[in-house]
């Protein structure tokens, strides 16, 4: 509700001449009050009025004025309705248009090694990936996993609940062939993104090794991605140890450069989260599409309360608050 209110830019009045009646109403209220104070109001005298007051039939001063307030409020609302006000809400097409992102995840056995903090790289990657997905409600996100081969774990979708469930079930066992087929993984992700109609297509590849499997070179696959307008970010995972020599940072850096993106080194869960945030900032584009202004008429919303107040005034004036001078 609060987010919707921030898009309201103002109210337009199509028939402003009706507002000239408001000073007339104000003058009528002043004149009526002045005449009542002077005792010049028209009245028909009834016998035994004092007796009715003693029996408790006289309403308190505030209630005696209530029908008049209701009547004037109804008239003001009626005039406001006749001015045909319209609520103006501004929206941009770009706010509802996201980018398409494919996460390409290395799930080889080395990703189960524990880094600082006692958690495996794959567990940290799953957790941070879910946080990333949660920050992109308007973006279609898909997932490709790879070892010695690669396949699509989740196609591009806005159903991020399903994407998260599939991520939770990722383990090295879902791909049979051992090894690290980075080129094949990039090519599978390209096949998912190249048919996309989105103006921005992004691939984020995570690996803690070097390409030693598959039939396509990583740079060749990256060139194919660039030809289809797909930007590639690569992330080298792992804090050192036995995989320090296995990680080919130059290869990942060249893949990112060929794909028009950047290479990041993430040696811990915290640095992995910072990497995702950095990619968020790089891919965050300004809203440049024209602003659309939607107008919603308020005639009915004002006229209905005016009629209700007028009916209530008539009901009270002829029942409990009936005036007997």
C-alpha positions as semicolon CSV with decimal commas, in nm:
position;residue;x (nm);y (nm);z (nm)
1;X;0,000;0,000;0,000
2;X;0,277;0,244;0,098
3;X;0,472;0,162;-0,221
4;X;0,159;0,234;-0,429
5;X;0,108;0,571;-0,258
6;X;0,459;0,682;-0,358
7;X;0,354;0,661;-0,725
8;X;0,068;0,915;-0,680
9;X;0,183;1,238;-0,840
10;X;-0,128;1,449;-0,778
11;X;-0,496;1,513;-0,846
12;X;-0,634;1,675;-1,159
13;X;-0,968;1,867;-1,157
14;X;-1,154;1,870;-1,487
15;X;-1,442;2,104;-1,389
16;X;-1,294;2,357;-1,143
17;X;-1,579;2,614;-1,182
18;X;-1,791;2,406;-0,942
19;X;-1,551;2,514;-0,664
20;X;-1,707;2,861;-0,678
21;X;-2,001;2,718;-0,483
22;X;-1,785;2,660;-0,176
23;X;-1,760;3,031;-0,083
24;X;-2,138;3,053;-0,128
25;X;-2,184;2,764;0,118
26;X;-1,947;2,929;0,363
27;X;-2,144;3,255;0,340
28;X;-2,471;3,065;0,394
29;X;-2,334;2,895;0,706
30;X;-2,220;3,230;0,846
31;X;-2,556;3,398;0,770
32;X;-2,757;3,113;0,926
33;X;-2,548;3,121;1,243
34;X;-2,581;3,496;1,267
35;X;-2,960;3,481;1,235
36;X;-2,986;3,211;1,500
37;X;-2,789;3,422;1,744
38;X;-3,030;3,711;1,687
39;X;-3,330;3,482;1,732
40;X;-3,463;3,556;1,386
41;X;-3,498;3,200;1,262
42;X;-3,840;3,098;1,136
43;X;-4,023;2,881;1,389
44;X;-4,365;2,751;1,480
45;X;-4,432;2,763;1,853
46;X;-4,566;2,450;2,025
47;X;-4,723;2,435;2,372
48;X;-4,559;2,243;2,656
49;X;-4,207;2,256;2,504
50;X;-4,064;2,313;2,852
51;X;-4,236;1,997;2,969
52;X;-4,069;1,794;2,692
53;X;-3,732;1,932;2,795
54;X;-3,795;1,830;3,156
55;X;-3,879;1,477;3,041
56;X;-3,536;1,447;2,880
57;X;-3,634;1,478;2,515
58;X;-3,391;1,760;2,449
59;X;-3,072;1,650;2,269
60;X;-2,728;1,774;2,384
61;X;-2,595;2,086;2,204
62;X;-2,344;1,885;1,998
63;X;-2,609;1,644;1,870
64;X;-2,843;1,931;1,790
65;X;-2,582;2,066;1,549
66;X;-2,503;1,725;1,396
67;X;-2,771;1,730;1,120
68;X;-2,645;2,067;1,000
69;X;-2,285;1,944;0,987
70;X;-2,393;1,635;0,797
71;X;-2,588;1,846;0,548
72;X;-2,300;2,083;0,477
73;X;-2,050;1,797;0,454
74;X;-2,274;1,624;0,200
75;X;-2,297;1,942;-0,006
76;X;-1,919;1,991;-0,002
77;X;-1,860;1,631;-0,110
78;X;-2,122;1,674;-0,382
79;X;-1,944;1,982;-0,516
80;X;-1,611;1,797;-0,503
81;X;-1,763;1,513;-0,705
82;X;-1,900;1,756;-0,966
83;X;-1,549;1,894;-1,024
84;X;-1,463;1,546;-1,166
85;X;-1,131;1,500;-0,985
86;X;-0,889;1,236;-1,114
87;X;-0,609;1,063;-0,926
88;X;-0,287;1,059;-1,130
89;X;-0,058;0,757;-1,077
90;X;0,282;0,750;-1,246
91;X;0,438;0,419;-1,351
92;X;0,734;0,323;-1,564
93;X;0,746;0,026;-1,794
94;X;1,101;-0,047;-1,682
95;X;0,989;-0,115;-1,326
96;X;0,806;-0,427;-1,437
97;X;1,074;-0,540;-1,683
98;X;1,360;-0,747;-1,543
99;X;1,673;-0,907;-1,680
100;X;1,731;-1,275;-1,754
101;X;2,001;-1,438;-1,542
102;X;2,142;-1,790;-1,557
103;X;2,352;-1,911;-1,262
104;X;2,613;-2,162;-1,382
105;X;2,731;-2,365;-1,081
106;X;3,030;-2,598;-1,054
107;X;2,916;-2,899;-0,846
108;X;3,231;-3,107;-0,870
109;X;3,353;-3,296;-0,564
110;X;3,595;-3,019;-0,469
111;X;3,298;-2,789;-0,406
112;X;3,215;-3,001;-0,102
113;X;3,544;-2,910;0,065
114;X;3,508;-2,688;0,370
115;X;3,654;-2,341;0,372
116;X;3,694;-2,110;0,669
117;X;3,383;-2,125;0,883
118;X;3,338;-2,501;0,860
119;X;3,095;-2,491;0,567
120;X;3,136;-2,641;0,223
121;X;3,172;-2,415;-0,077
122;X;2,858;-2,562;-0,227
123;X;2,655;-2,489;0,088
124;X;2,778;-2,129;0,095
125;X;2,706;-2,091;-0,275
126;X;2,351;-2,226;-0,235
127;X;2,276;-1,987;0,050
128;X;2,414;-1,676;-0,120
129;X;2,247;-1,771;-0,450
130;X;1,911;-1,788;-0,274
131;X;1,968;-1,441;-0,128
132;X;2,053;-1,314;-0,476
133;X;1,735;-1,466;-0,618
134;X;1,529;-1,306;-0,342
135;X;1,656;-0,961;-0,443
136;X;1,538;-1,006;-0,803
137;X;1,160;-1,059;-0,792
138;X;1,112;-0,916;-1,143
139;X;1,398;-1,109;-1,306
140;X;1,373;-1,448;-1,469
141;X;1,642;-1,672;-1,323
142;X;1,763;-2,013;-1,439
143;X;2,027;-2,254;-1,310
144;X;2,279;-2,470;-1,496
145;X;2,499;-2,718;-1,304
146;X;2,811;-2,890;-1,430
147;X;3,094;-3,132;-1,359
148;X;3,236;-3,330;-1,649
149;X;2,909;-3,252;-1,827
150;X;2,640;-2,985;-1,787
151;X;2,265;-2,971;-1,783
152;X;1,985;-2,728;-1,701
153;X;1,869;-2,768;-1,342
154;X;1,603;-2,497;-1,378
155;X;1,499;-2,304;-1,691
156;X;1,446;-1,928;-1,683
157;X;1,147;-1,860;-1,460
158;X;0,985;-1,603;-1,233
159;X;0,879;-1,882;-0,995
160;X;1,171;-1,830;-0,759
161;X;1,021;-2,065;-0,500
162;X;1,077;-2,355;-0,738
163;X;1,426;-2,231;-0,822
164;X;1,516;-2,226;-0,453
165;X;1,380;-2,577;-0,397
166;X;1,589;-2,712;-0,685
167;X;1,898;-2,536;-0,550
168;X;1,848;-2,701;-0,212
169;X;1,864;-3,043;-0,378
170;X;2,188;-2,978;-0,569
171;X;2,475;-3,219;-0,499
172;X;2,769;-3,358;-0,698
173;X;2,568;-3,677;-0,755
174;X;2,325;-3,513;-1,000
175;X;2,592;-3,519;-1,273
176;X;2,771;-3,849;-1,342
177;X;3,082;-3,753;-1,536
178;X;3,374;-3,624;-1,332
179;X;3,581;-3,327;-1,435
180;X;3,515;-2,957;-1,498
181;X;3,350;-2,882;-1,833
182;X;3,337;-2,502;-1,820
183;X;3,297;-2,460;-2,198
184;X;3,005;-2,704;-2,209
185;X;2,838;-2,531;-1,913
186;X;2,868;-2,190;-2,082
187;X;2,721;-2,331;-2,403
188;X;2,421;-2,484;-2,220
189;X;2,354;-2,149;-2,051
190;X;2,384;-1,969;-2,385
191;X;2,120;-2,197;-2,534
192;X;1,886;-2,093;-2,253
193;X;1,953;-1,722;-2,289
194;X;1,985;-1,673;-2,663
195;X;1,611;-1,725;-2,722
196;X;1,525;-1,470;-2,453
197;X;1,349;-1,148;-2,556
198;X;1,497;-0,955;-2,264
199;X;1,718;-0,657;-2,343
200;X;1,966;-0,768;-2,075
201;X;2,094;-1,125;-2,057
202;X;2,346;-1,222;-1,791
203;X;2,538;-1,538;-1,703
204;X;2,715;-1,581;-1,365
205;X;2,959;-1,874;-1,359
206;X;3,110;-2,021;-1,041
207;X;3,399;-2,268;-1,038
208;X;3,687;-2,375;-0,815
209;X;3,879;-2,559;-1,087
210;X;4,001;-2,539;-1,444
211;X;3,838;-2,670;-1,759
212;X;3,952;-3,030;-1,819
213;X;3,644;-3,191;-1,975
214;X;3,393;-3,130;-2,251
215;X;3,436;-3,086;-2,623
216;X;3,427;-2,708;-2,645
217;X;3,688;-2,459;-2,531
218;X;3,564;-2,206;-2,267
219;X;3,679;-1,906;-2,472
220;X;3,499;-2,035;-2,782
221;X;3,180;-2,075;-2,580
222;X;3,228;-1,726;-2,432
223;X;3,264;-1,578;-2,781
224;X;2,941;-1,749;-2,880
225;X;2,770;-1,591;-2,577
226;X;2,903;-1,245;-2,663
227;X;2,772;-1,282;-3,019
228;X;2,421;-1,326;-2,870
229;X;2,450;-1,023;-2,640
230;X;2,504;-1,228;-2,324
231;X;2,727;-1,079;-2,055
232;X;2,936;-1,325;-1,851
233;X;3,060;-1,278;-1,494
234;X;3,293;-1,545;-1,355
235;X;3,370;-1,621;-0,990
236;X;3,665;-1,823;-0,866
237;X;3,560;-2,006;-0,549
238;X;3,773;-2,148;-0,270
239;X;4,005;-2,012;-0,001
240;X;4,314;-2,206;-0,097
241;X;4,443;-2,545;0,016
242;X;4,441;-2,832;-0,227
243;X;4,234;-2,642;-0,482
244;X;4,456;-2,335;-0,493
245;X;4,656;-2,482;-0,777
246;X;4,349;-2,636;-0,944
247;X;4,173;-2,301;-0,984
248;X;4,269;-2,143;-1,316
249;X;4,201;-1,775;-1,252
250;X;4,346;-1,668;-1,586
251;X;4,100;-1,892;-1,767
252;X;3,802;-1,753;-1,576
253;X;3,930;-1,401;-1,621
254;X;3,958;-1,449;-1,998
255;X;3,608;-1,601;-2,017
256;X;3,467;-1,296;-1,836
257;X;3,663;-1,055;-2,055
258;X;3,544;-1,229;-2,373
259;X;3,187;-1,220;-2,242
260;X;3,204;-0,848;-2,164
261;X;3,188;-0,899;-1,788
262;X;3,427;-0,920;-1,493
263;X;3,610;-1,182;-1,290
264;X;3,574;-1,200;-0,910
265;X;3,763;-1,400;-0,649
266;X;3,549;-1,531;-0,364
267;X;3,743;-1,712;-0,094
268;X;3,472;-1,714;0,173
269;X;3,099;-1,693;0,226
270;X;3,128;-1,319;0,299
271;X;3,331;-1,246;-0,014
272;X;3,086;-1,456;-0,215
273;X;2,800;-1,238;-0,090
274;X;3,001;-0,925;-0,177
275;X;3,054;-1,064;-0,526
276;X;2,680;-1,102;-0,581
277;X;2,623;-0,748;-0,453
278;X;2,891;-0,614;-0,689
279;X;2,725;-0,786;-0,984
280;X;2,392;-0,640;-0,870
281;X;2,540;-0,290;-0,884
282;X;2,698;-0,349;-1,225
283;X;2,374;-0,476;-1,375
284;X;2,147;-0,218;-1,214
285;X;2,035;0,011;-1,497
286;X;1,847;0,341;-1,457
287;X;1,481;0,359;-1,544
288;X;1,499;0,526;-1,881
289;X;1,164;0,432;-2,029
290;X;0,892;0,697;-2,059
291;X;0,668;0,755;-1,759
292;X;0,311;0,634;-1,802
293;X;0,042;0,835;-1,621
294;X;-0,274;0,647;-1,533
295;X;-0,580;0,847;-1,428
296;X;-0,856;0,720;-1,206
297;X;-1,179;0,918;-1,165
298;X;-1,303;0,990;-0,811
299;X;-1,662;1,097;-0,897
300;X;-1,831;0,786;-0,754
301;X;-1,596;0,772;-0,453
302;X;-1,707;1,124;-0,355
303;X;-2,073;1,114;-0,459
304;X;-2,163;0,796;-0,268
305;X;-2,045;0,932;0,072
306;X;-2,229;1,259;-0,001
307;X;-2,556;1,072;-0,058
308;X;-2,501;0,860;0,255
309;X;-2,441;1,169;0,468
310;X;-2,749;1,342;0,324
311;X;-2,970;1,039;0,395
312;X;-2,831;1,017;0,748
313;X;-2,906;1,385;0,805
314;X;-3,264;1,338;0,687
315;X;-3,309;1,032;0,908
316;X;-3,180;1,203;1,223
317;X;-3,367;1,528;1,155
318;X;-3,699;1,341;1,134
319;X;-3,647;1,101;1,426
320;X;-3,428;1,138;1,733
321;X;-3,303;1,488;1,648
322;X;-3,637;1,630;1,533
323;X;-3,642;1,999;1,622
324;X;-3,941;2,143;1,809
325;X;-3,877;2,515;1,868
